């Protein structure tokens, strides 16, 4: 991610969420986006997430999504 995006997103977070003034980007990060038309599906997923993760862990689901979308990753750095 470019420094410009780091700075702009940090500035936005600090201005919109005053209680997050200590927010800083860490060395490892992930960014995801969705199309506006899929927002209701994503919101529904979040509402059911606790129940869904009783069947599949977050870690397993995350790796499955990365693989599904052809995202390269090094497992040594995913969950540290």
PyMOL commands that set and color helices and strands:
alter all, ss='L'
color gray80, all
select helices_A, chain A and resi 3-16+18-20+36-52+58-68+75-77
alter helices_A, ss='H'
color red, helices_A
deselect
rebuild
show_as cartoon
